[in-house]
Amino acid sequence: MKKKQQPQISEDKILEASWDLLGEEGIEKFSMRRLADRLGIQAPSLYWYFKGKQDLYQRLANQVSKIILEEFHSEGDWKEQLTALAVTVRSVLSRYPCSTQLMMMTLPHEPDIIRYTNRMLLCVESTPLEQEEKIQVVTTLANYVYYFVLDDYQHERNVTAILKEQKPLPGEEMIRLLDSMSEAEAGLFRSMFTNGLFKLMGTDRAFDFGLKLILLGIEQVIKEQEK
């Protein structure tokens, strides 16, 4: 009787399977055991490649950072560079499930994460801002993009879960709730909701407007320093 062959695995195959698992079950249910089952191997085999789940998360975040660097191209002024960077980061994070959480949960202890952070800082190197202000600029921009993508991702998951459980859609419940509240308590909110303004959340238009607010704020700080 032939001995059953163990599946051939590699770091690349583990990373690919990790993205698939994150896409199907989310980061909350992700575990090394589930990943091993998906690959058809025993969990201890994974530890030849990664010290643990956090080490794997670091490598996944590093992979995302590398893709951002490969896709980001801009030679304009600091505003054009920051705009292109924000658009690129949003695009990449939207394609890789749970990548936003991974970027927020990991430390810059990987080469491409460091390169990505350094490239962000280079976008504002030409400005007269102080070094600590430059760090604050890129941190604020990154946090804005991360939260925007994460909020959109979570909304889609919530709607999918509600539909799967055959519960009323959030909009229907919201209308009932707003109808039970007074004008003073929820008048402006109700007006915006019934006019469909909240449907703009998560759209390109909303993203561009938020980005514009950040860039105008940076520009104002620079003007005040140049006086």
C-alpha positions in Angstrom: 0.0 0.0 0.0 1.4 3.4 -1.0 2.0 5.9 1.7 -0.2 8.9 1.3 1.7 11.9 0.0 1.7 15.1 1.9 0.6 18.1 0.0 3.4 20.3 -1.3 3.3 23.7 0.5 5.3 26.8 0.3 5.2 30.3 1.8 3.4 31.6 -1.3 0.8 28.8 -1.1 0.2 29.6 2.5 -0.2 33.3 1.9 -2.6 32.6 -1.0 -4.7 30.2 1.1 -4.7 32.8 3.9 -6.3 35.4 1.7 -8.9 32.9 0.6 -9.7 32.0 4.2 -9.9 35.6 5.3 -12.3 36.3 2.4 -14.6 33.5 3.3 -14.6 33.7 7.1 -13.2 37.1 8.1 -10.3 37.7 10.5 -12.4 36.9 13.6 -12.6 33.2 12.7 -9.1 32.9 11.2 -6.8 30.4 12.9 -3.7 28.4 12.0 -5.7 25.2 12.5 -8.3 26.3 10.0 -5.6 27.4 7.6 -3.9 24.0 7.9 -7.2 22.2 7.2 -7.6 24.3 4.1 -4.1 23.3 2.9 -4.7 19.7 3.8 -1.8 19.6 6.3 -1.2 19.4 10.0 -1.1 22.7 11.8 2.5 22.2 13.1 3.7 22.1 9.5 2.8 25.8 9.2 5.3 26.7 12.0 8.2 25.7 9.7 7.3 28.9 7.7 5.8 31.2 10.3 6.4 31.5 14.1 2.7 32.0 14.7 -0.4 33.8 13.6 1.0 37.3 14.2 4.1 36.4 12.2 1.8 35.4 9.3 -0.2 38.6 9.7 3.0 40.6 9.4 3.9 38.8 6.2 0.4 39.4 4.7 0.6 43.1 5.6 4.1 43.2 4.0 2.6 41.7 0.8 -0.1 44.4 0.7 2.5 47.1 1.3 4.6 45.7 -1.6 1.6 45.8 -4.0 0.8 49.4 -2.9 4.3 50.4 -3.8 4.2 48.6 -7.1 0.9 50.3 -8.1 1.6 53.8 -6.7 2.9 56.2 -9.4 3.0 60.0 -9.0 5.6 62.6 -9.8 3.5 65.7 -9.0 3.5 68.1 -6.1 2.8 66.9 -2.5 -1.0 67.2 -3.0 -1.0 65.2 -6.2 1.2 62.5 -4.6 -0.9 62.2 -1.5 -4.1 62.0 -3.6 -2.6 59.3 -5.8 -1.3 57.4 -2.7 -4.7 57.5 -1.0 -6.5 56.3 -4.1 -3.9 53.5 -4.6 -4.1 52.4 -1.0 -7.9 52.3 -1.1 -7.9 50.3 -4.3 -5.4 47.6 -3.0 -7.1 47.3 0.4 -10.5 46.9 -1.2 -9.2 43.9 -3.2 -7.6 42.0 -0.3 -10.1 40.8 2.4 -9.3 42.0 5.9 -6.1 43.7 4.7 -7.1 46.9 6.5 -7.3 45.1 9.8 -3.9 43.5 9.1 -2.3 46.9 8.3 -3.7 48.2 11.6 -2.7 45.1 13.7 0.9 44.8 12.6 4.1 46.7 13.3 6.6 48.1 10.7 9.0 45.2 11.2 8.9 44.0 7.6 11.0 45.5 4.7 8.1 46.5 2.4 6.0 47.9 5.3 9.1 50.1 6.0 9.4 51.0 2.3 5.7 51.9 2.2 5.9 54.1 5.2 9.0 55.8 3.9 7.3 56.4 0.5 4.4 58.1 2.3 6.8 60.4 4.1 8.6 61.2 0.8 5.2 62.6 -0.5 5.5 65.5 2.0 9.2 65.8 2.3 9.2 69.0 0.1 6.8 70.8 2.4 8.0 73.2 5.1 6.3 71.1 7.8 8.3 70.0 10.8 9.3 66.3 10.9 6.7 65.4 13.5 4.1 67.2 11.5 5.0 65.2 8.4 4.5 62.0 10.3 1.1 63.3 11.6 0.1 64.1 8.0 0.8 60.6 6.6 -0.7 59.0 9.8 -3.9 61.0 9.4 -4.2 60.2 5.7 -3.6 56.5 6.2 -6.1 56.3 9.1 -8.7 58.0 6.9 -8.2 55.5 4.1 -8.1 52.6 6.5 -11.3 53.6 8.2 -13.1 54.3 5.0 -12.3 50.9 3.5 -13.0 49.1 6.8 -16.4 50.8 7.3 -17.4 49.9 3.8 -16.2 46.3 4.3 -18.1 45.9 7.6 -21.3 47.4 6.1 -21.3 44.8 3.3 -20.7 42.0 5.8 -23.6 43.2 8.0 -26.0 43.4 5.1 -24.9 39.9 3.9 -25.5 38.5 7.4 -28.9 40.1 7.7 -30.0 38.8 4.3 -28.7 35.3 5.2 -30.8 35.3 8.4 -33.8 36.7 6.4 -34.2 39.6 8.8 -35.6 43.0 7.8 -33.1 45.3 6.1 -31.4 48.0 8.2 -33.2 50.8 6.3 -36.7 49.4 7.2 -35.8 49.2 10.9 -34.3 52.7 10.7 -37.5 54.2 9.3 -39.5 52.7 12.2 -37.0 54.0 14.7 -36.9 57.5 13.2 -40.7 57.7 13.1 -40.8 57.1 16.8 -38.5 60.0 17.6 -39.3 63.7 17.8 -38.2 66.4 15.4 -35.8 67.9 18.0 -34.2 64.4 18.6 -33.7 63.3 15.0 -35.1 65.9 12.6 -31.9 66.6 10.6 -30.9 63.0 10.7 -34.3 61.9 9.4 -34.3 64.4 6.6 -30.9 63.2 5.4 -31.8 59.6 5.7 -35.1 59.9 3.8 -33.4 61.9 1.1 -30.9 59.1 0.6 -27.9 61.1 1.6 -26.4 58.3 3.7 -26.3 56.2 0.6 -23.3 58.3 -0.5 -21.3 56.8 2.3 -18.6 54.5 0.9 -18.8 56.0 -2.6 -16.0 57.5 -4.7 -17.7 60.9 -4.2 -17.6 60.6 -0.4 -14.0 59.4 -0.5 -12.9 62.3 -2.7 -14.6 64.8 -0.5 -13.0 63.5 2.7 -9.6 63.5 1.1 -10.2 67.1 -0.1 -10.9 68.1 3.5 -7.6 66.6 4.7 -5.5 68.2 1.9 -7.1 71.6 2.5 -6.3 71.3 6.1 -2.6 70.5 5.4 -2.4 73.4 2.9 -3.8 75.8 5.5 -1.2 74.7 8.1 1.5 75.3 5.5 0.2 78.8 4.7 0.0 79.7 8.3 3.6 78.7 8.8 4.8 80.7 5.8 3.3 84.0 7.1 
